[in-house]
Amino acid sequence: MRAMITARYGSRLAAIGATAALTAAIFVLPAKAETDAKAVIKTYSDIALAKYEDSLTTAQALDKAVDALLAKPSVETLTAAREAWKAARVPYQQTEVYRFGNAIVDDWEGKVNAWPLDEGLIDYVAENYGTESDANALYTANVIANKSIEIDGKKIDATNLTPEFLSGTLQEAGGIEANVATGYHAIEFLLWGQDVHGTGPGAGERPYTDYDLANCTGGNCDRRAQYLKSASELVVSDLQDMVDDWKEGGAARKNLADGEPKAGISAILTGMGSLSYGELAGERMKLGLLLHDPEEEHDCFSDNTYDSHLYDAVGIRAAYKGSYTRLDGTVVEGPSVSDMVKEADPAIDKELSDKLDVTVAKMGAIKARALGGEAYDQQIGEGNSQGNATVQAAIDALVDQTKSIERAVGTLKLNAIAFEGSDSLDAPDKVFQ
């Protein structure tokens, strides 16, 4: 009897043990798989493609608006072309975070977004622009008015202002970076003209009659039209090249996919940090604020700088979070650097994510002032304490988020990254020398 009871008791224990094991199997979840770096790089590349495709789409719309302006110059068609230019800046500025971490993008970028430019190279300018520059022999070349110009001591035939002439001969002519002949800012100048208002109200005021062959103002309306059309076509073709570079098998995508995964993640963070600190906080914002100089404004002819800065910040955040909302409202998203940092140290991820949001909000405050009637060049004007403080708050936010980007680099145990610097931040006394 005792043996029978023992056997039954043992069977019962075995049954209880089996039930407990089953219960544990049901309620103990498997450990979450770590985010794959290659998957993060794929998301980053997919978002790049989407952003450049949207940039191409808006550039094509701008090109059509230019056609309409040249076919029938009027206040309405000039205004429409200007609005198309502004719309084209929204997706493009969000791509700038790809520049510093990817050599292919950085080598190409000057074709479409080089800045600042000596606009006297292209067209007529106001008297206070000056007549010469020790640094640039082409400072007032005015190629629209002159069918022959001199570059490095050689006479150059400028009869036909073709895309090939602009990109192959005039762009950075004489090895001078300020000789910007192509890209968004050359088009901006041709649509708005110079902003001669300094830090006062008002942007460029080029009249539509600068393109009206029957009632031409400014002279050389036919050549100005040819230049504008060539510049517009070049932006479209250059963006098509970059779209191709990010497609499957494209050079930019392939460079990342074939490289070491850690190097790819470093490239993402390099782009974020260098744009945040040296380029945007430093060269594009702090320098102009220190000098109170509207010539240091990024979109200086159109006074659209508030939007360009805002969408740079939005683009930095998108690179980290791995999510981009396209022009048609669809969302491209996937595994992100944020996911990787969160797995390694949730506190650092939250810190950086929050700071990216703060920066976007501070840029939004600049935009709100601009939409309220105080343009960016007015905000950085001397004596405008409130405007200066609004811009400085955005600069501070960019610097602060860069520190957290550095912490994210350490959290992921990546090699230290040297972000782009700027004298305006690192050695402001040099700015005034």
C-alpha positions in Angstrom: 0.0 0.0 0.0 2.8 2.4 0.9 4.5 1.7 -2.3 1.3 2.4 -4.2 0.8 5.7 -2.4 4.4 6.8 -3.0 4.0 6.0 -6.7 0.8 8.0 -6.9 2.4 10.9 -5.0 5.4 10.8 -7.4 3.1 10.9 -10.4 1.2 13.8 -9.0 4.5 15.7 -8.4 5.6 15.0 -11.9 2.3 16.3 -13.2 2.5 19.5 -11.2 6.1 20.0 -12.4 5.1 19.6 -16.0 2.2 22.1 -15.5 4.6 24.6 -13.9 7.1 24.2 -16.8 4.3 24.7 -19.3 3.1 27.8 -17.4 6.6 29.2 -17.4 7.0 28.6 -21.1 3.8 30.4 -21.7 4.5 33.5 -19.6 8.2 34.0 -19.9 8.7 36.0 -23.1 11.9 35.5 -25.2 14.5 38.2 -24.9 14.0 40.9 -27.6 16.4 40.5 -30.5 19.0 43.4 -30.8 18.4 45.8 -33.6 20.5 44.8 -36.6 22.8 47.6 -37.7 22.4 46.5 -41.4 18.6 47.0 -41.0 19.2 50.4 -39.6 21.5 51.3 -42.6 18.8 50.1 -45.0 16.2 52.3 -43.3 18.6 55.2 -43.6 19.1 54.5 -47.3 15.4 54.0 -48.0 14.7 57.4 -46.4 17.5 59.0 -48.4 15.9 57.7 -51.6 12.5 59.0 -50.6 13.8 62.4 -49.7 15.7 62.8 -52.9 12.7 61.6 -54.9 10.6 64.2 -53.2 13.3 66.8 -53.9 13.3 65.8 -57.5 9.5 66.0 -57.8 9.4 69.5 -56.3 12.3 70.6 -58.6 10.4 69.4 -61.6 7.4 71.5 -60.4 9.8 74.5 -60.1 11.0 73.9 -63.6 7.5 73.9 -64.9 6.8 77.2 -63.0 9.9 78.7 -64.6 8.6 77.7 -68.0 5.3 79.4 -67.2 7.1 82.6 -66.1 9.2 82.8 -69.2 6.3 82.0 -71.5 4.1 84.8 -70.0 5.9 87.0 -67.5 3.6 88.5 -65.0 3.2 89.2 -61.3 1.3 86.0 -61.0 3.7 83.7 -62.8 6.7 85.2 -61.0 4.9 84.7 -57.6 4.1 81.1 -58.6 7.7 80.4 -59.5 8.8 81.8 -56.1 6.3 79.7 -54.3 7.5 76.6 -56.2 11.1 77.4 -55.2 10.1 77.6 -51.5 8.2 74.3 -51.8 11.3 72.7 -53.3 13.3 73.7 -50.3 11.2 71.7 -47.8 12.3 68.1 -48.9 15.7 69.2 -50.0 16.8 70.7 -46.7 15.8 67.5 -45.0 18.4 65.7 -47.1 21.3 67.8 -45.7 21.9 65.4 -42.8 23.3 62.9 -45.5 26.0 65.3 -46.6 28.7 65.0 -44.0 28.6 61.3 -43.4 28.6 60.3 -47.1 31.4 61.5 -49.4 29.3 61.0 -52.6 26.7 63.4 -51.2 29.3 65.9 -50.0 31.2 66.0 -53.3 27.9 66.5 -55.2 26.2 69.0 -52.8 27.9 72.1 -54.1 26.1 71.8 -57.4 22.7 72.3 -55.9 23.1 74.1 -52.6 26.4 76.0 -52.6 26.3 79.3 -50.6 27.0 82.1 -50.1 27.5 83.4 -53.6 28.9 86.6 -55.2 25.8 87.3 -57.2 27.5 90.0 -59.3 29.0 87.1 -61.3 25.5 86.4 -62.6 23.5 89.6 -63.1 23.2 93.3 -62.3 23.6 94.4 -58.7 23.0 97.5 -56.6 25.7 100.2 -56.3 26.4 99.4 -52.7 27.5 95.9 -53.7 30.8 97.4 -54.9 32.7 97.1 -58.1 35.5 94.7 -57.3 36.9 92.2 -54.8 40.5 91.4 -54.0 39.4 87.8 -53.5 37.4 87.4 -56.7 38.2 88.8 -60.1 34.7 87.8 -61.3 32.9 89.6 -58.5 31.0 91.8 -60.9 31.4 89.8 -64.2 27.7 89.9 -64.8 27.7 87.1 -67.4 24.1 87.9 -68.3 25.1 91.3 -69.6 28.4 90.1 -71.2 28.9 87.5 -73.9 32.6 87.4 -73.2 34.2 87.2 -69.8 37.8 86.6 -68.6 38.6 83.6 -66.3 42.2 83.2 -65.1 43.5 85.6 -67.8 41.7 83.8 -70.7 38.8 85.2 -72.8 35.8 82.9 -72.5 32.9 82.9 -74.9 29.7 83.3 -72.9 27.3 83.7 -75.8 25.3 80.6 -74.9 24.3 80.3 -71.3 23.7 76.6 -71.5 23.5 74.1 -68.6 26.9 72.8 -69.7 28.4 76.3 -69.6 27.0 77.1 -66.2 28.2 73.8 -64.6 31.4 73.2 -66.6 32.8 76.7 -66.9 31.1 79.2 -64.6 30.6 77.2 -61.4 33.5 77.9 -59.1 35.3 79.7 -61.9 38.8 80.6 -61.1 38.7 78.1 -58.2 36.6 80.6 -56.2 33.9 78.9 -54.1 31.8 82.2 -54.1 31.4 81.9 -57.8 28.2 79.9 -57.4 26.6 79.7 -60.9 24.2 76.8 -60.3 21.8 75.4 -57.8 18.9 76.6 -55.6 20.6 79.9 -54.6 21.4 81.0 -58.1 17.8 80.4 -59.0 16.7 82.2 -55.9 18.7 85.3 -56.9 17.2 85.2 -60.4 13.7 85.0 -59.0 14.0 87.6 -56.2 17.0 89.7 -57.0 19.2 91.2 -54.3 17.7 92.0 -50.9 18.8 95.6 -50.5 17.0 96.2 -47.2 19.8 95.1 -44.9 18.2 94.1 -41.5 15.1 96.1 -42.3 11.8 94.7 -43.6 11.6 93.3 -47.1 13.2 90.7 -49.4 14.4 90.9 -53.0 12.2 92.8 -55.3 13.1 91.7 -58.8 10.2 92.7 -61.2 8.7 90.2 -63.5 9.6 92.6 -66.4 13.2 91.4 -66.0 11.9 88.5 -68.1 9.5 90.4 -70.3 11.1 90.6 -73.8 8.6 93.3 -74.9 9.0 95.5 -71.8 12.4 94.5 -70.6 13.8 96.0 -67.4 17.4 95.4 -66.2 18.5 94.7 -69.8 19.3 91.4 -71.4 16.0 89.8 -70.6 16.5 87.1 -73.2 19.9 86.0 -71.7 18.4 86.2 -68.1 15.7 83.9 -69.2 18.2 81.5 -70.8 20.3 81.5 -67.6 17.3 80.8 -65.3 16.0 78.0 -67.5 19.5 76.4 -67.6 19.9 76.6 -63.9 16.5 75.1 -63.3 17.2 72.2 -65.7 20.5 71.5 -63.9 18.9 71.2 -60.5 16.5 68.6 -61.9 19.3 66.6 -63.6 21.6 66.8 -60.6 18.8 65.6 -58.3 18.1 62.8 -60.7 21.7 61.7 -60.3 21.4 61.6 -56.5 18.1 59.6 -56.7 20.0 57.1 -58.8 22.8 57.0 -56.3 20.3 55.9 -53.5 18.4 53.3 -55.6 19.1 49.6 -55.2 22.6 49.1 -56.6 23.3 52.9 -56.6 26.7 54.1 -55.5 25.7 55.8 -52.2 23.5 52.9 -51.0 26.1 50.3 -52.1 28.9 52.1 -50.2 27.0 51.8 -47.0 25.6 48.3 -47.6 29.0 46.8 -48.5 30.9 48.5 -45.7 31.3 47.6 -42.0 27.9 48.0 -40.2 29.6 50.1 -37.5 31.0 52.4 -40.1 27.5 52.9 -41.5 26.1 53.8 -38.1 29.0 56.2 -37.6 28.2 57.8 -40.9 24.6 58.5 -39.7 25.8 60.1 -36.5 28.5 62.0 -38.3 25.9 63.6 -40.5 23.7 64.5 -37.5 26.5 66.0 -35.5 28.3 67.9 -38.2 25.1 69.5 -39.5 23.9 70.3 -36.0 27.1 71.9 -34.8 29.6 73.3 -37.3 27.4 73.9 -40.3 24.0 74.9 -38.9 24.6 76.2 -35.4 28.0 77.7 -36.5 28.3 78.8 -40.1 24.7 79.4 -40.9 23.4 80.9 -37.7 26.0 82.0 -35.1 28.3 83.7 -37.7 25.4 85.9 -39.0 24.3 86.6 -35.4 27.7 87.7 -34.3 28.1 90.0 -37.3 24.5 91.0 -37.4 25.0 90.6 -41.1 22.1 89.7 -43.5 24.6 88.6 -46.1 25.3 85.6 -43.8 21.6 84.6 -44.1 21.3 81.2 -45.9 18.3 82.1 -48.1 19.3 85.8 -48.3 17.4 86.9 -51.4 14.0 85.3 -50.5 14.1 85.6 -46.7 13.1 82.0 -46.6 15.9 81.1 -44.1 13.5 80.3 -41.3 12.1 77.3 -43.3 15.5 76.1 -44.5 16.8 76.0 -40.9 13.7 74.3 -39.6 13.8 71.5 -42.1 17.5 70.9 -41.5 16.5 70.2 -37.9 13.6 68.0 -38.9 16.0 66.1 -41.2 18.4 65.5 -38.4 15.7 64.1 -36.2 14.4 61.9 -39.0 17.9 60.4 -39.4 18.0 59.4 -35.8 14.4 58.2 -35.4 14.3 56.3 -38.8 11.1 57.9 -40.0 10.2 60.3 -42.8 6.8 61.6 -43.9 6.8 62.0 -47.6 5.1 64.8 -49.6 2.1 62.5 -50.3 1.7 61.8 -46.6 3.1 58.2 -46.7 5.7 57.3 -44.1 9.0 55.6 -44.7 10.3 54.1 -41.5 12.2 51.1 -40.0 14.8 50.1 -37.5 16.8 53.2 -36.4 19.8 54.4 -34.5 17.3 55.4 -31.8 16.4 51.8 -31.4 20.0 50.8 -31.0 20.7 53.5 -28.5 17.5 52.7 -26.5 18.6 49.0 -26.2 22.0 50.1 -24.9 20.9 52.9 -22.6 17.3 54.1 -22.6 18.2 57.2 -20.7 20.5 58.4 -23.4 18.0 57.7 -26.1 15.3 59.7 -24.3 17.8 62.5 -23.7 18.7 62.8 -27.4 15.2 62.3 -28.6 13.9 65.0 -26.3 16.7 67.4 -27.4 16.0 66.9 -31.1 12.3 67.8 -30.4 13.4 70.9 -28.5 15.6 72.0 -31.4 12.7 71.6 -33.8 10.5 73.7 -31.5 13.1 76.4 -31.2 13.4 76.6 -35.0 9.6 76.8 -35.0 9.8 79.9 -32.8 12.1 81.5 -35.4 9.5 80.6 -38.1 6.6 82.0 -36.0 8.4 85.4 -35.7 9.1 85.4 -39.5 5.4 84.6 -40.3 4.5 87.3 -37.9 6.4 89.9 -39.9 9.9 89.8 -38.6 12.1 88.1 -41.2 15.2 86.1 -40.2 17.6 88.9 -41.3 15.7 91.3 -39.0 15.9 88.8 -36.1 19.7 88.8 -36.3 19.9 92.6 -36.7 21.9 94.6 -34.2 19.7 96.0 -31.4 16.9 93.4 -31.8 17.3 91.8 -28.4 14.2 89.6 -28.7 15.0 88.5 -32.2 18.6 87.8 -31.3 17.5 85.8 -28.3 15.2 83.7 -30.4 17.9 82.8 -32.8 20.4 82.2 -30.0 18.0 79.8 -28.3 18.0 77.6 -31.5 21.8 77.7 -31.7 22.0 76.7 -28.0 19.6 73.8 -28.7 21.7 72.6 -31.6 24.9 72.7 -29.6 23.1 70.9 -26.7 21.8 68.1 -29.0 25.3 67.7 -30.4 26.6 66.8 -26.9 23.9 64.1 -26.7 24.8 62.8 -30.2 28.4 62.4 -28.8 27.0 60.5 -25.9 25.1 58.2 -28.3 28.3 57.5 -30.1 29.9 56.4 -26.8 26.8 54.4 -25.8 27.1 52.4 -29.0 30.8 51.9 -28.4 31.8 53.5 -31.7 35.1 55.2 -32.4 35.1 58.9 -31.5 33.7 61.1 -34.3 35.2 64.5 -35.0 32.2 66.7 -36.0 32.6 69.7 -38.2 33.5 72.8 -36.2 33.1 76.6 -36.7 35.2 79.5 -35.5 31.9 81.3 -34.7 31.4 78.7 -31.9 34.9 77.5 -31.1 36.9 80.8 -31.5 34.5 83.7 -32.0 37.3 86.3 -31.6 38.7 85.1 -34.9 35.4 86.1 -36.6 36.3 89.8 -36.0 39.9 89.6 -37.1 
